[in-house]
Amino acid sequence: MRETRRMIPADDMGAQLRFVLSALAGGAFYGLYHLAAVLLAGAAPSHRDVLRAFGNVVCAIAAGGLFAAYAGAAVLDGANVEFLDHNPSALGFCIGALTWELVPIAYIGATKAANLFMGRFTK
């Protein structure tokens, strides 16, 4: 039986901080990419478009950091990926970059599950 070990030990706060900071950087990368796409789209963006793009940057950073801080450790422990064993920051960056894109999908699933749950009580 193979021994399971944690990618980020519970007592290693430095590694946990690097993981969360790399997720924040991934969120910033995604948000700034979206901002650049809005600004360089060819047509002059309105002030509302620019403000929405800046809001997207902030929300992408927040979503990546929050997910990494609260659910990232469980993801890292469950993912037994050999090449990330010594560098969980790479996975943190990917989580940060993809989290804001996956939030709408998670929201749809959460609302469906909540509606099914509440449907049991309203019959």
VMD Tcl script that builds the backbone (N, CA, C; Angstrom):
set m [mol new atoms 369]
animate dup $m
set s [atomselect $m all]
$s set {name element resname resid chain x y z} {
  {N N MET 1 A 0.833 -1.173 0.000}
  {CA C MET 1 A 0.000 0.000 0.000}
  {C C MET 1 A 0.881 1.240 0.000}
  {N N ARG 2 A 0.561 2.163 -0.855}
  {CA C ARG 2 A 1.367 3.353 -1.007}
  {C C ARG 2 A 1.061 4.348 0.106}
  {N N GLU 3 A 2.108 4.922 0.655}
  {CA C GLU 3 A 1.928 5.895 1.725}
  {C C GLU 3 A 1.450 7.221 1.128}
  {N N THR 4 A 0.394 7.751 1.678}
  {CA C THR 4 A -0.106 9.041 1.203}
  {C C THR 4 A 0.516 10.138 2.046}
  {N N ARG 5 A 0.939 11.154 1.377}
  {CA C ARG 5 A 1.489 12.290 2.096}
  {C C ARG 5 A 0.843 13.552 1.569}
  {N N ARG 6 A 0.801 14.537 2.419}
  {CA C ARG 6 A 0.155 15.789 2.067}
  {C C ARG 6 A 1.119 16.647 1.263}
  {N N MET 7 A 0.598 17.291 0.219}
  {CA C MET 7 A 1.426 18.210 -0.565}
  {C C MET 7 A 1.835 19.413 0.277}
  {N N ILE 8 A 0.897 19.927 1.031}
  {CA C ILE 8 A 1.194 21.039 1.921}
  {C C ILE 8 A 0.920 20.567 3.340}
  {N N PRO 9 A 1.958 20.344 4.120}
  {CA C PRO 9 A 1.728 19.902 5.495}
  {C C PRO 9 A 0.928 20.940 6.277}
  {N N ALA 10 A 0.117 20.454 7.192}
  {CA C ALA 10 A -0.759 21.341 7.962}
  {C C ALA 10 A 0.034 22.340 8.799}
  {N N ASP 11 A 1.241 21.984 9.199}
  {CA C ASP 11 A 2.023 22.875 10.049}
  {C C ASP 11 A 2.964 23.782 9.259}
  {N N ASP 12 A 2.974 23.689 7.941}
  {CA C ASP 12 A 3.852 24.504 7.105}
  {C C ASP 12 A 3.070 25.703 6.572}
  {N N MET 13 A 3.024 26.764 7.353}
  {CA C MET 13 A 2.260 27.946 6.968}
  {C C MET 13 A 2.877 28.654 5.767}
  {N N GLY 14 A 4.187 28.535 5.597}
  {CA C GLY 14 A 4.837 29.161 4.449}
  {C C GLY 14 A 4.372 28.551 3.140}
  {N N ALA 15 A 4.254 27.228 3.106}
  {CA C ALA 15 A 3.788 26.560 1.892}
  {C C ALA 15 A 2.328 26.875 1.622}
  {N N GLN 16 A 1.517 26.940 2.663}
  {CA C GLN 16 A 0.113 27.293 2.484}
  {C C GLN 16 A -0.024 28.717 1.968}
  {N N LEU 17 A 0.780 29.626 2.491}
  {CA C LEU 17 A 0.740 31.010 2.042}
  {C C LEU 17 A 1.179 31.115 0.583}
  {N N ARG 18 A 2.230 30.395 0.207}
  {CA C ARG 18 A 2.663 30.402 -1.197}
  {C C ARG 18 A 1.577 29.866 -2.107}
  {N N PHE 19 A 0.860 28.842 -1.657}
  {CA C PHE 19 A -0.225 28.274 -2.456}
  {C C PHE 19 A -1.331 29.305 -2.669}
  {N N VAL 20 A -1.739 29.984 -1.609}
  {CA C VAL 20 A -2.803 30.983 -1.723}
  {C C VAL 20 A -2.326 32.178 -2.543}
  {N N LEU 21 A -1.103 32.624 -2.337}
  {CA C LEU 21 A -0.591 33.752 -3.113}
  {C C LEU 21 A -0.473 33.409 -4.592}
  {N N SER 22 A -0.101 32.186 -4.907}
  {CA C SER 22 A -0.036 31.802 -6.316}
  {C C SER 22 A -1.437 31.711 -6.916}
  {N N ALA 23 A -2.433 31.344 -6.107}
  {CA C ALA 23 A -3.817 31.363 -6.596}
  {C C ALA 23 A -4.284 32.791 -6.837}
  {N N LEU 24 A -3.891 33.711 -5.957}
  {CA C LEU 24 A -4.212 35.119 -6.181}
  {C C LEU 24 A -3.560 35.618 -7.467}
  {N N ALA 25 A -2.325 35.202 -7.710}
  {CA C ALA 25 A -1.645 35.595 -8.942}
  {C C ALA 25 A -2.348 35.005 -10.163}
  {N N GLY 26 A -2.826 33.778 -10.054}
  {CA C GLY 26 A -3.571 33.178 -11.155}
  {C C GLY 26 A -4.863 33.915 -11.433}
  {N N GLY 27 A -5.559 34.325 -10.381}
  {CA C GLY 27 A -6.773 35.118 -10.555}
  {C C GLY 27 A -6.468 36.461 -11.194}
  {N N ALA 28 A -5.361 37.077 -10.784}
  {CA C ALA 28 A -4.964 38.350 -11.386}
  {C C ALA 28 A -4.616 38.170 -12.861}
  {N N PHE 29 A -3.952 37.072 -13.182}
  {CA C PHE 29 A -3.611 36.786 -14.578}
  {C C PHE 29 A -4.869 36.673 -15.424}
  {N N TYR 30 A -5.845 35.900 -14.942}
  {CA C TYR 30 A -7.092 35.738 -15.700}
  {C C TYR 30 A -7.818 37.069 -15.831}
  {N N GLY 31 A -7.937 37.804 -14.737}
  {CA C GLY 31 A -8.655 39.076 -14.760}
  {C C GLY 31 A -7.986 40.108 -15.649}
  {N N LEU 32 A -6.656 40.191 -15.583}
  {CA C LEU 32 A -5.949 41.148 -16.430}
  {C C LEU 32 A -5.992 40.744 -17.900}
  {N N TYR 33 A -6.018 39.454 -18.168}
  {CA C TYR 33 A -6.181 38.989 -19.548}
  {C C TYR 33 A -7.541 39.448 -20.083}
  {N N HIS 34 A -8.569 39.311 -19.271}
  {CA C HIS 34 A -9.899 39.763 -19.680}
  {C C HIS 34 A -9.923 41.282 -19.873}
  {N N LEU 35 A -9.273 42.021 -18.988}
  {CA C LEU 35 A -9.205 43.473 -19.105}
  {C C LEU 35 A -8.505 43.872 -20.399}
  {N N ALA 36 A -7.396 43.210 -20.717}
  {CA C ALA 36 A -6.676 43.512 -21.959}
  {C C ALA 36 A -7.534 43.198 -23.175}
  {N N ALA 37 A -8.296 42.107 -23.101}
  {CA C ALA 37 A -9.168 41.755 -24.224}
  {C C ALA 37 A -10.242 42.819 -24.432}
  {N N VAL 38 A -10.764 43.373 -23.346}
  {CA C VAL 38 A -11.784 44.425 -23.464}
  {C C VAL 38 A -11.164 45.693 -24.041}
  {N N LEU 39 A -9.985 46.054 -23.543}
  {CA C LEU 39 A -9.360 47.301 -23.978}
  {C C LEU 39 A -8.837 47.236 -25.410}
  {N N LEU 40 A -8.446 46.055 -25.858}
  {CA C LEU 40 A -7.865 45.911 -27.192}
  {C C LEU 40 A -8.827 45.277 -28.189}
  {N N ALA 41 A -10.111 45.340 -27.924}
  {CA C ALA 41 A -11.094 44.678 -28.778}
  {C C ALA 41 A -11.259 45.353 -30.133}
  {N N GLY 42 A -10.760 46.539 -30.319}
  {CA C GLY 42 A -10.903 47.235 -31.594}
  {C C GLY 42 A -11.821 48.420 -31.484}
  {N N ALA 43 A -12.970 48.238 -30.915}
  {CA C ALA 43 A -13.895 49.346 -30.690}
  {C C ALA 43 A -13.545 50.017 -29.366}
  {N N ALA 44 A -13.827 51.295 -29.286}
  {CA C ALA 44 A -13.543 52.017 -28.043}
  {C C ALA 44 A -14.504 51.542 -26.960}
  {N N PRO 45 A -13.980 50.994 -25.852}
  {CA C PRO 45 A -14.877 50.519 -24.791}
  {C C PRO 45 A -15.479 51.695 -24.026}
  {N N SER 46 A -16.688 51.506 -23.571}
  {CA C SER 46 A -17.333 52.531 -22.760}
  {C C SER 46 A -16.773 52.476 -21.337}
  {N N HIS 47 A -17.085 53.490 -20.555}
  {CA C HIS 47 A -16.634 53.502 -19.160}
  {C C HIS 47 A -17.221 52.323 -18.402}
  {N N ARG 48 A -18.445 51.968 -18.724}
  {CA C ARG 48 A -19.095 50.830 -18.064}
  {C C ARG 48 A -18.347 49.528 -18.375}
  {N N ASP 49 A -17.904 49.353 -19.623}
  {CA C ASP 49 A -17.150 48.148 -19.984}
  {C C ASP 49 A -15.833 48.066 -19.230}
  {N N VAL 50 A -15.149 49.191 -19.108}
  {CA C VAL 50 A -13.872 49.217 -18.391}
  {C C VAL 50 A -14.094 48.944 -16.906}
  {N N LEU 51 A -15.131 49.541 -16.318}
  {CA C LEU 51 A -15.417 49.290 -14.904}
  {C C LEU 51 A -15.787 47.830 -14.666}
  {N N ARG 52 A -16.563 47.254 -15.575}
  {CA C ARG 52 A -16.895 45.833 -15.442}
  {C C ARG 52 A -15.646 44.966 -15.553}
  {N N ALA 53 A -14.736 45.332 -16.442}
  {CA C ALA 53 A -13.501 44.559 -16.590}
  {C C ALA 53 A -12.639 44.671 -15.337}
  {N N PHE 54 A -12.559 45.877 -14.754}
  {CA C PHE 54 A -11.822 46.032 -13.492}
  {C C PHE 54 A -12.501 45.243 -12.367}
  {N N GLY 55 A -13.825 45.258 -12.333}
  {CA C GLY 55 A -14.551 44.440 -11.360}
  {C C GLY 55 A -14.274 42.962 -11.557}
  {N N ASN 56 A -14.142 42.549 -12.808}
  {CA C ASN 56 A -13.823 41.159 -13.108}
  {C C ASN 56 A -12.436 40.799 -12.572}
  {N N VAL 57 A -11.486 41.729 -12.675}
  {CA C VAL 57 A -10.142 41.489 -12.139}
  {C C VAL 57 A -10.217 41.270 -10.634}
  {N N VAL 58 A -10.915 42.150 -9.937}
  {CA C VAL 58 A -11.018 42.054 -8.480}
  {C C VAL 58 A -11.724 40.763 -8.060}
  {N N CYS 59 A -12.813 40.443 -8.746}
  {CA C CYS 59 A -13.561 39.235 -8.390}
  {C C CYS 59 A -12.782 37.963 -8.717}
  {N N ALA 60 A -12.026 37.979 -9.807}
  {CA C ALA 60 A -11.215 36.804 -10.149}
  {C C ALA 60 A -10.140 36.574 -9.099}
  {N N ILE 61 A -9.507 37.649 -8.641}
  {CA C ILE 61 A -8.485 37.523 -7.594}
  {C C ILE 61 A -9.117 37.011 -6.299}
  {N N ALA 62 A -10.258 37.577 -5.926}
  {CA C ALA 62 A -10.927 37.164 -4.680}
  {C C ALA 62 A -11.390 35.713 -4.755}
  {N N ALA 63 A -11.975 35.315 -5.878}
  {CA C ALA 63 A -12.470 33.940 -6.007}
  {C C ALA 63 A -11.326 32.943 -5.961}
  {N N GLY 64 A -10.236 33.232 -6.661}
  {CA C GLY 64 A -9.088 32.326 -6.639}
  {C C GLY 64 A -8.482 32.208 -5.259}
  {N N GLY 65 A -8.327 33.336 -4.584}
  {CA C GLY 65 A -7.749 33.304 -3.238}
  {C C GLY 65 A -8.634 32.610 -2.230}
  {N N LEU 66 A -9.935 32.880 -2.283}
  {CA C LEU 66 A -10.856 32.232 -1.337}
  {C C LEU 66 A -10.926 30.730 -1.561}
  {N N PHE 67 A -11.003 30.314 -2.820}
  {CA C PHE 67 A -11.065 28.886 -3.079}
  {C C PHE 67 A -9.785 28.202 -2.624}
  {N N ALA 68 A -8.651 28.822 -2.912}
  {CA C ALA 68 A -7.378 28.221 -2.499}
  {C C ALA 68 A -7.253 28.169 -0.987}
  {N N ALA 69 A -7.734 29.205 -0.314}
  {CA C ALA 69 A -7.605 29.250 1.146}
  {C C ALA 69 A -8.496 28.228 1.833}
  {N N TYR 70 A -9.710 28.026 1.308}
  {CA C TYR 70 A -10.663 27.172 2.015}
  {C C TYR 70 A -10.790 25.769 1.447}
  {N N ALA 71 A -10.701 25.615 0.151}
  {CA C ALA 71 A -10.874 24.288 -0.436}
  {C C ALA 71 A -9.599 23.767 -1.087}
  {N N GLY 72 A -8.610 24.619 -1.210}
  {CA C GLY 72 A -7.385 24.220 -1.897}
  {C C GLY 72 A -6.639 23.093 -1.216}
  {N N ALA 73 A -6.613 23.100 0.113}
  {CA C ALA 73 A -5.906 22.036 0.826}
  {C C ALA 73 A -6.549 20.681 0.559}
  {N N ALA 74 A -7.869 20.644 0.509}
  {CA C ALA 74 A -8.557 19.387 0.215}
  {C C ALA 74 A -8.280 18.942 -1.212}
  {N N VAL 75 A -8.229 19.889 -2.127}
  {CA C VAL 75 A -7.917 19.551 -3.518}
  {C C VAL 75 A -6.500 19.003 -3.618}
  {N N LEU 76 A -5.571 19.652 -2.931}
  {CA C LEU 76 A -4.188 19.192 -2.979}
  {C C LEU 76 A -4.023 17.821 -2.342}
  {N N ASP 77 A -4.733 17.579 -1.256}
  {CA C ASP 77 A -4.619 16.277 -0.614}
  {C C ASP 77 A -5.253 15.180 -1.458}
  {N N GLY 78 A -6.336 15.513 -2.146}
  {CA C GLY 78 A -7.013 14.526 -2.980}
  {C C GLY 78 A -6.310 14.288 -4.297}
  {N N ALA 79 A -5.619 15.310 -4.809}
  {CA C ALA 79 A -4.914 15.176 -6.082}
  {C C ALA 79 A -3.543 14.590 -5.811}
  {N N ASN 80 A -3.343 13.401 -6.261}
  {CA C ASN 80 A -2.058 12.740 -6.079}
  {C C ASN 80 A -1.282 12.874 -7.380}
  {N N VAL 81 A -0.793 14.077 -7.628}
  {CA C VAL 81 A -0.099 14.379 -8.863}
  {C C VAL 81 A 1.387 14.465 -8.556}
  {N N GLU 82 A 2.160 13.573 -9.149}
  {CA C GLU 82 A 3.571 13.452 -8.798}
  {C C GLU 82 A 4.376 14.702 -9.117}
  {N N PHE 83 A 4.162 15.320 -10.301}
  {CA C PHE 83 A 5.015 16.448 -10.673}
  {C C PHE 83 A 4.706 17.714 -9.890}
  {N N LEU 84 A 3.608 17.730 -9.141}
  {CA C LEU 84 A 3.282 18.883 -8.306}
  {C C LEU 84 A 3.670 18.683 -6.849}
  {N N ASP 85 A 4.247 17.540 -6.534}
  {CA C ASP 85 A 4.574 17.254 -5.138}
  {C C ASP 85 A 5.522 18.282 -4.533}
  {N N HIS 86 A 6.456 18.759 -5.324}
  {CA C HIS 86 A 7.433 19.695 -4.779}
  {C C HIS 86 A 7.108 21.144 -5.104}
  {N N ASN 87 A 6.091 21.379 -5.937}
  {CA C ASN 87 A 5.727 22.737 -6.311}
  {C C ASN 87 A 4.216 22.889 -6.394}
  {N N PRO 88 A 3.536 22.934 -5.261}
  {CA C PRO 88 A 2.088 23.115 -5.288}
  {C C PRO 88 A 1.676 24.503 -5.756}
  {N N SER 89 A 2.624 25.421 -5.864}
  {CA C SER 89 A 2.293 26.765 -6.337}
  {C C SER 89 A 1.793 26.731 -7.777}
  {N N ALA 90 A 2.268 25.797 -8.572}
  {CA C ALA 90 A 1.801 25.691 -9.955}
  {C C ALA 90 A 0.312 25.343 -9.984}
  {N N LEU 91 A -0.089 24.423 -9.130}
  {CA C LEU 91 A -1.507 24.082 -9.054}
  {C C LEU 91 A -2.315 25.245 -8.476}
  {N N GLY 92 A -1.750 25.961 -7.530}
  {CA C GLY 92 A -2.426 27.133 -6.978}
  {C C GLY 92 A -2.668 28.186 -8.043}
  {N N PHE 93 A -1.700 28.398 -8.913}
  {CA C PHE 93 A -1.859 29.365 -10.002}
  {C C PHE 93 A -2.978 28.939 -10.943}
  {N N CYS 94 A -3.016 27.664 -11.288}
  {CA C CYS 94 A -4.069 27.155 -12.179}
  {C C CYS 94 A -5.444 27.268 -11.518}
  {N N ILE 95 A -5.513 26.955 -10.246}
  {CA C ILE 95 A -6.783 27.082 -9.522}
  {C C ILE 95 A -7.241 28.531 -9.527}
  {N N GLY 96 A -6.325 29.447 -9.278}
  {CA C GLY 96 A -6.682 30.853 -9.274}
  {C C GLY 96 A -7.147 31.348 -10.628}
  {N N ALA 97 A -6.520 30.860 -11.680}
  {CA C ALA 97 A -6.884 31.312 -13.022}
  {C C ALA 97 A -8.219 30.733 -13.474}
  {N N LEU 98 A -8.563 29.551 -13.029}
  {CA C LEU 98 A -9.779 28.902 -13.513}
  {C C LEU 98 A -10.995 29.087 -12.607}
  {N N THR 99 A -10.785 29.448 -11.371}
  {CA C THR 99 A -11.891 29.497 -10.419}
  {C C THR 99 A -12.972 30.473 -10.846}
  {N N TRP 100 A -12.591 31.692 -11.246}
  {CA C TRP 100 A -13.599 32.694 -11.599}
  {C C TRP 100 A -14.373 32.264 -12.833}
  {N N GLU 101 A -13.760 31.510 -13.714}
  {CA C GLU 101 A -14.466 31.015 -14.895}
  {C C GLU 101 A -15.456 29.910 -14.519}
  {N N LEU 102 A -15.154 29.168 -13.464}
  {CA C LEU 102 A -16.007 28.049 -13.062}
  {C C LEU 102 A -17.087 28.441 -12.049}
  {N N VAL 103 A -17.029 29.658 -11.520}
  {CA C VAL 103 A -18.023 30.092 -10.532}
  {C C VAL 103 A -19.452 30.026 -11.075}
  {N N PRO 104 A -19.736 30.490 -12.315}
  {CA C PRO 104 A -21.122 30.397 -12.798}
  {C C PRO 104 A -21.641 28.963 -12.879}
  {N N ILE 105 A -20.778 28.032 -13.237}
  {CA C ILE 105 A -21.184 26.627 -13.304}
  {C C ILE 105 A -21.504 26.114 -11.898}
  {N N ALA 106 A -20.660 26.454 -10.940}
  {CA C ALA 106 A -20.907 26.042 -9.556}
  {C C ALA 106 A -22.174 26.685 -9.011}
  {N N TYR 107 A -22.432 27.924 -9.392}
  {CA C TYR 107 A -23.635 28.611 -8.932}
  {C C TYR 107 A -24.891 27.913 -9.457}
  {N N ILE 108 A -24.878 27.529 -10.713}
  {CA C ILE 108 A -26.027 26.826 -11.292}
  {C C ILE 108 A -26.255 25.504 -10.558}
  {N N GLY 109 A -25.188 24.761 -10.320}
  {CA C GLY 109 A -25.320 23.496 -9.594}
  {C C GLY 109 A -25.802 23.691 -8.170}
  {N N ALA 110 A -25.312 24.738 -7.504}
  {CA C ALA 110 A -25.734 24.983 -6.120}
  {C C ALA 110 A -27.205 25.382 -6.055}
  {N N THR 111 A -27.659 26.192 -7.000}
  {CA C THR 111 A -29.072 26.588 -6.979}
  {C C THR 111 A -29.987 25.409 -7.296}
  {N N LYS 112 A -29.561 24.537 -8.202}
  {CA C LYS 112 A -30.367 23.342 -8.489}
  {C C LYS 112 A -30.448 22.437 -7.269}
  {N N ALA 113 A -29.315 22.252 -6.607}
  {CA C ALA 113 A -29.315 21.415 -5.408}
  {C C ALA 113 A -30.160 22.042 -4.305}
  {N N ALA 114 A -30.096 23.347 -4.138}
  {CA C ALA 114 A -30.903 24.013 -3.116}
  {C C ALA 114 A -32.387 23.921 -3.441}
  {N N ASN 115 A -32.750 24.061 -4.713}
  {CA C ASN 115 A -34.152 23.936 -5.101}
  {C C ASN 115 A -34.682 22.524 -4.864}
  {N N LEU 116 A -33.852 21.522 -5.153}
  {CA C LEU 116 A -34.274 20.143 -4.887}
  {C C LEU 116 A -34.442 19.903 -3.393}
  {N N PHE 117 A -33.513 20.461 -2.616}
  {CA C PHE 117 A -33.581 20.302 -1.162}
  {C C PHE 117 A -34.831 20.990 -0.607}
  {N N MET 118 A -35.094 22.207 -1.057}
  {CA C MET 118 A -36.266 22.942 -0.560}
  {C C MET 118 A -37.568 22.352 -1.085}
  {N N GLY 119 A -37.500 21.684 -2.228}
  {CA C GLY 119 A -38.694 21.037 -2.766}
  {C C GLY 119 A -39.232 19.950 -1.861}
  {N N ARG 120 A -38.376 19.352 -1.060}
  {CA C ARG 120 A -38.817 18.317 -0.125}
  {C C ARG 120 A -39.707 18.898 0.966}
  {N N PHE 121 A -39.523 20.149 1.293}
  {CA C PHE 121 A -40.251 20.752 2.395}
  {C C PHE 121 A -41.510 21.496 1.938}
  {N N THR 122 A -41.660 21.749 0.661}
  {CA C THR 122 A -42.792 22.535 0.186}
  {C C THR 122 A -43.876 21.672 -0.429}
  {N N LYS 123 A -43.786 20.380 -0.315}
  {CA C LYS 123 A -44.804 19.493 -0.891}
  {C C LYS 123 A -46.045 19.478 -0.059}
}
mol reanalyze $m
mol bondsrecalc $m
mol representation Tube
mol addrep $m
